[in-house]
């Protein structure tokens, strides 16, 4: 595996595994211990569920980022699955060390068509011309 790819994966994992702050992780651990001991209050149970939801949402983004990086998912579709606008998703890619555009011309054309479709510009697809 090339060093650049290993570095990108390490950056991606570092970014995506930090779904909860250190304080939230500590609180999650406390609440989970109370849950196991069956001493969790209703309010604490709701707090624990909120932290779990946050971690799950973060894990979904991690999977989506991995799928974009391996070109299994287009940017437009990935942004939609992540419930983000395309611009914010591209910023997330950059923060995760993933190139937003690194495609051969035929894949870039598909990306642009998907992006236009996501913006509901169905008649604008004829404007896309990719040249080498």
N, C-alpha and C positions, 0 to 999 in steps of 0.2 A: 504494500500500500504506500503511495507516495507521501512524503512528509507533509506537503501542503494539505492533502486530504485529512491526514491525522490531526493536524493543527486546527482545521476547520471543524472537525468532529468534536475535538476537545472544547473549542469555543462554543459550539452549539450545545453540548452537554452542560457546560458551565452556566450558560444563559438559561437553558430550559429547566435544569434541575433546581433552580433557585425559585421555585414557585411560591414558597413561603419565606418570609423573612426569618431571621434567627429567632426573634421574639415569638413569631407565630409558630415556628417549629417547636419551641419550648412549650408554648401554650397547648399545642396539639398533643404533645407527649403527656402533659399533665392531665388533659381531658381524657385522653385514651386510657391512662392508668385508672382514672376514676370510673370510666366506663367498664373496664375489666373488673374493678372491685365492686361494681354496681352501686356506686355512691354518687352518680352523676345527677345533677338537678335538671329540671326541664330547660331552664335557660342555658345551662352548660351544654346540654344535648343539642340545642339549636346552634350554639356557637361552634360545636364540633362539626355539625353538618355543614355549616358555612365554610369552615376550613377545608373540609373534604371536597366540597363543590369547587373551591378555589384551586385545589391541587388537581382535580380532574380536568378542569378547564385548561390548566397549564400543561397537563399531559397530552391533551388533545392537540394543543398548539405544537408540542414537541413532535408528535406523529406527523402532523401536517408539514412542519418544516423539513422533517426527514424525507417525506414524500416529494416535496418540491426539490430538495437537493438531489434526489435520485431521479428526478424528472418523471415521476409517476403521476404528478399532478401539476396542472398549469397554475400560474400565478393568480389568474382571475378566479379559478375554481377554489384554490387554496384560501384566498382572502374571503370568499363567500363562506366556506366551511368554518373558518376561524371567526366568523361574524365581524369582519373588519373591512373597512374600505381599502381599495387597492393601494393607495398611497401609504396608509398606516401599515399595511402588511409588508410593503417593500421596505419601510423603515425597520420593521421587526427583522426582516431578512438581513439587512445590513448590520443591525445590532448583534445578530447571531453569527455573523461572519460568512453568510451565504450570498453569493452573487445573484442579483435579481435577474440579470440578463447575461446568459452565457450559452447561447443556443445557435445551432446551425440555422441557416436562413429558413428552411421549411418549418422548423419548430417555432421560430420567432413569428412566422406568419400565423401559425395556429394560436400562439399566445395573443397576438394582436386581435385576431378574430374573436377569441374568447373574451378579451377585455372589452371590445366594442359591444359584444352581445350582453355583457354584464351591465354596460351603460345604456343598454336598449337602443343602440344605434344600428339596427339591423340593415338599414339601407346604406350605411357608410362602409360596409365591408368591401365594396367595389373600389374604394379609395386606397386600399392597402396594396402596395406593390413592393415586393422585396427584390432587390437586385444584388448580385454578388459583387 
